[in-house]
């Protein structure tokens, strides 16, 4: 996974890698500023409590959860029966299928248990999947920079600056 992330990052900055350092940094800043602005605008139109992809995943898993039979064992521990049996512990947010622990998002067995106990499904969703949290990621924008003074004669002739060779 780390390799594909690095490849995606490198592909995104393919043109900038060939530029001098200042140009590369400036173009990277502009790219990030545009991306953050677009995403900030996109988030404003989301109407569900969870991000759209996670909301779709929740719906799919809720549909799959309807086929299970939930059996109470002890406080917060349930057996979920379907083709295979799984043990769900609502107290520590775990299931023997391990999807809940790996994704930090309820698996279909956990959702069947949550529904059977009449608990709030959203109470078991990691805060990072909520639209409010996503909004906070884009609260602080990257501001545009003014570079008018950088090219002025005053600074170009100043001997206190060491120019690259």
C-alpha positions as CSV (number, residue, x, y, z in Angstrom):
1,X,0.0,0.0,0.0
2,X,2.8,2.4,0.8
3,X,4.3,1.8,-2.6
4,X,1.1,2.7,-4.4
5,X,0.7,5.8,-2.3
6,X,4.2,6.9,-3.2
7,X,3.5,6.2,-6.9
8,X,0.3,8.3,-6.8
9,X,2.1,11.1,-5.0
10,X,4.9,11.0,-7.6
11,X,2.5,11.0,-10.5
12,X,0.7,14.0,-9.1
13,X,3.9,15.9,-8.9
14,X,5.5,14.6,-12.2
15,X,5.9,18.1,-13.8
16,X,7.0,19.8,-10.6
17,X,9.9,17.4,-10.0
18,X,11.6,18.7,-13.1
19,X,11.5,22.3,-11.9
20,X,14.0,24.3,-9.9
21,X,13.3,24.2,-6.1
22,X,11.4,27.5,-5.8
23,X,9.2,26.7,-8.8
24,X,8.5,23.2,-7.6
25,X,7.5,24.5,-4.1
26,X,5.4,27.3,-5.6
27,X,3.6,25.0,-8.0
28,X,3.0,22.4,-5.3
29,X,1.5,25.1,-3.0
30,X,-0.8,26.2,-5.9
31,X,-1.9,22.6,-6.5
32,X,-2.6,22.0,-2.9
33,X,-4.4,25.3,-2.5
34,X,-6.7,24.4,-5.5
35,X,-7.3,20.9,-4.2
36,X,-8.2,22.1,-0.7
37,X,-10.5,24.8,-2.0
38,X,-12.3,22.3,-4.3
39,X,-12.7,19.8,-1.5
40,X,-13.9,22.4,1.0
41,X,-16.6,23.4,-1.5
42,X,-17.5,19.8,-2.2
43,X,-18.0,19.1,1.6
44,X,-20.5,21.9,1.9
45,X,-23.0,20.0,-0.4
46,X,-22.9,16.7,1.6
47,X,-26.2,16.1,3.4
48,X,-25.6,12.9,5.3
49,X,-23.9,12.7,8.7
50,X,-21.1,10.5,7.3
51,X,-19.0,11.1,4.2
52,X,-20.7,9.8,1.0
53,X,-18.5,6.8,0.5
54,X,-18.8,5.8,4.1
55,X,-22.6,6.3,4.1
56,X,-22.8,4.0,1.1
57,X,-20.6,1.4,2.9
58,X,-22.9,1.7,5.9
59,X,-26.0,1.1,3.7
60,X,-24.4,-2.0,2.0
61,X,-23.5,-3.5,5.4
62,X,-26.8,-2.7,6.9
63,X,-28.4,-4.6,4.0
64,X,-26.1,-7.5,4.6
65,X,-26.8,-7.4,8.4
66,X,-30.5,-8.2,7.8
67,X,-29.6,-11.8,7.0
68,X,-28.0,-12.5,10.4
69,X,-29.6,-13.9,13.6
70,X,-28.2,-12.3,16.8
71,X,-28.0,-14.2,20.1
72,X,-27.4,-12.5,23.4
73,X,-24.6,-14.0,25.5
74,X,-23.6,-11.5,28.3
75,X,-23.2,-7.8,28.7
76,X,-22.2,-6.4,25.3
77,X,-21.3,-9.8,23.9
78,X,-23.4,-11.5,21.2
79,X,-23.1,-14.4,18.8
80,X,-24.1,-13.5,15.3
81,X,-25.3,-16.5,13.3
82,X,-25.3,-16.7,9.5
83,X,-23.3,-18.9,7.2
84,X,-20.6,-18.7,9.9
85,X,-20.9,-17.6,13.5
86,X,-19.1,-14.6,14.8
87,X,-18.7,-13.1,18.3
88,X,-19.4,-9.4,18.5
89,X,-18.3,-7.4,21.6
90,X,-20.0,-3.9,21.5
91,X,-18.1,-2.8,24.6
92,X,-14.7,-2.9,22.9
93,X,-16.0,-2.6,19.3
94,X,-14.7,-5.9,18.0
95,X,-15.9,-8.8,15.9
96,X,-14.1,-12.1,15.2
97,X,-14.2,-11.3,11.5
98,X,-11.7,-8.5,12.4
99,X,-13.1,-6.0,9.9
100,X,-14.3,-3.7,12.6
101,X,-10.8,-3.5,14.2
102,X,-9.0,-3.2,10.8
103,X,-11.3,-0.5,9.3
104,X,-12.4,1.2,12.5
105,X,-15.9,0.8,10.9
106,X,-18.6,-1.6,12.0
107,X,-18.8,-4.8,10.0
108,X,-22.2,-6.3,9.0
109,X,-22.1,-8.6,12.1
110,X,-21.7,-5.6,14.4
111,X,-24.4,-3.7,12.6
112,X,-26.8,-6.7,13.0
113,X,-26.0,-6.6,16.7
114,X,-26.4,-2.9,17.0
115,X,-29.8,-3.0,15.3
116,X,-30.9,-6.0,17.4
117,X,-30.1,-4.1,20.6
118,X,-31.8,-0.9,19.3
119,X,-28.7,1.2,19.8
120,X,-27.7,4.1,17.6
121,X,-25.6,2.9,14.7
122,X,-23.7,6.3,14.5
123,X,-22.6,6.0,18.1
124,X,-20.3,3.1,16.9
125,X,-18.8,5.0,13.9
126,X,-15.3,6.4,14.3
127,X,-15.4,10.2,14.4
128,X,-13.0,10.5,11.4
129,X,-15.8,9.3,9.1
130,X,-18.2,12.1,9.9
131,X,-18.7,15.1,7.6
132,X,-18.0,17.5,10.6
133,X,-14.5,16.0,11.0
134,X,-13.9,16.2,7.3
135,X,-14.9,19.9,7.3
136,X,-12.4,20.6,10.0
137,X,-9.6,19.3,7.7
138,X,-10.3,22.2,5.4
139,X,-11.1,24.9,7.9
140,X,-7.7,26.5,7.6
141,X,-7.1,27.4,4.0
142,X,-3.8,27.8,2.2
143,X,-3.7,31.5,1.5
144,X,-2.3,33.0,-1.8
145,X,1.1,34.6,-1.7
146,X,2.1,37.9,-3.2
147,X,5.5,37.8,-4.8
148,X,5.7,41.3,-6.2
149,X,8.6,42.3,-4.0
150,X,10.7,39.2,-4.9
151,X,11.5,40.4,-8.4
152,X,12.0,44.1,-7.5
153,X,15.4,45.7,-8.2
154,X,15.8,46.6,-4.5
155,X,16.0,42.9,-3.5
156,X,17.8,41.7,-6.6
157,X,20.8,43.9,-6.0
158,X,20.9,43.4,-2.2
159,X,24.1,41.7,-1.3
160,X,22.7,40.1,1.9
161,X,21.0,37.5,-0.3
162,X,23.1,34.5,-1.4
163,X,21.9,33.4,-4.8
164,X,22.2,29.8,-5.9
165,X,24.9,28.9,-8.4
